[in-house]
């Protein structure tokens, strides 16, 4: 089998994307540390917030800028790992890593406020993310998006925004945006798992390769142009993804669906655990307050 080095440094390490992410990280710390006094009700950046945001940006580079991104064009199961991390893990880190006062300042912008308010309604967020994610993996849509650089960039960016709005109802820490109680958050996560299942099942139980961009040599080579410079690609003699993968195309596809489902179950399980313990801690706190100040919750007299 051939090695990835034949595609060159730019395709493997995406230096321009790396620079963009570095600028975003610099801007984050500059605003949250140096410019925080210019914002109303700002608070010092906590070590936890800075760490979570930095990990989120690092993971974003690994998923979309490292050789893993190139591998996602060669092997379907790697593509599904990308999808799982990009839309199920990184948005949580971004939401928790950005301080509340930055979120408030951003959300209150006239252009963003009505759109954000609509997209973060639990039902809307639930249906939009899972619907757009599932549509993406319909073969006809998938192959069209994978063959057009602008469509691919636009669709994946839209999915990332919708992933942020999907996680917002259960992950944000702003008091005014706590729209769901503990039990409703549990139901919300379960609903997410159910709505994502059909797309995974479609991929896992298919008895034939579904995506032209992963089994048709011509479409596959065209899709590679999304991450490999044309000048580099034109000088290579490539016949198809099997040159880089020992698995059959069908097994690669089925493994991708299984991996996506496993990662989803783990991520949602961790989220459920977090929600449950926060809910339990809150209930315990209420019980302690009631015990210490019974007059605040008087019992009815006969």
Order of alpha helices (4+ residues) and beta strands (2+ residues): alpha-alpha-alpha-alpha-alpha-alpha-alpha-alpha-alpha-alpha-alpha-alpha-alpha-alpha-alpha-alpha
